[in-house]
């Protein structure tokens, strides 16, 4: 049998020491309704929708683990100049998020390939009725005004792939060598006639 090291009651004394140390500190209480809290820069509040970017690809609704995103759309024909026949595009009719089911995982914001969903730090949208937590596309669009701008690019970091591609495209015409002058073959005359 292994022997326990230490004095009996040592753990109790350590616990009481932590309690006494906490009792002597002054408590700080934030007066929330009167004083707004200082939120961290990447805090998650409500999801905002930029409806004109939405192509109704349904990725956000399919990837949502809570199935709290509801999307409806219809197809519309668009005439493209120079095309043989009209093209079809999806038009967004309904985009609802049920925040009573949402667990704020952010998967919908991450998987959106067209930057239609954004995190807003706005968190004060409590309702008296749980049915009012179903936000439609107009309500979600109103939250776009509270979305902060993206952070500035780190000047010491690697350039983005868009910047690299743009720099490569502008450098490509300048990097092409000029065509070499065509030299006549030996024995051929300059006049273009045949020797007699």
Buried (B, 14 or more C-beta within 10 A) or exposed (E): EEEEEEEEEEEEEEEEEEEEEEEEEEEEEEEEEEEEEEEEEEEBBBBBBBEEBBBBBEBBBEBBEBEBBBBEBEEEEEEEEEEEEEEEEBEBEEBBBBBEEBEBEEBBBEBBEEEBBBBBBBEEBEEEEEEEBBBEBEBBBBBEEBBEEEEEEEEEEEEEEEEEEEEEEEEEEEEEEEEEEEEEEEEEEEEEEEEE
